[in-house]
């Protein structure tokens, strides 16, 4: 699992830059929507809210949502792709166990 600060960094990436990394051509805060057969730019980008919305098919979301849907990835894989494409270092979140003596309790003991 990714830590919260890394996820927030990914959410804060400029939405239009993420769209362009995905191969979408953004002009005047609009692009063709990749989620339906679009012939007129119906996907818009709000740079102030850092989101996208398609007014034809209703697709909407933020940076991670766009990567998940466009590349058909789950949340962790979309975050890794986004981090790799923007040179953000991803450190996996590993909560500390309270008592480490239980960590080896499931190993087989010789009889």
Secondary structure, DSSP 8 states (H G I E B T S, - for coil): -B-HHHHHHHHTS-HHHHHHHTT---BTTEE--TTTT-SS--EEEETTTTEEEETTT--EE-HHHHHHHHHT--HHHHHHHHHHHHT----B-----S-GGGTTTTS----
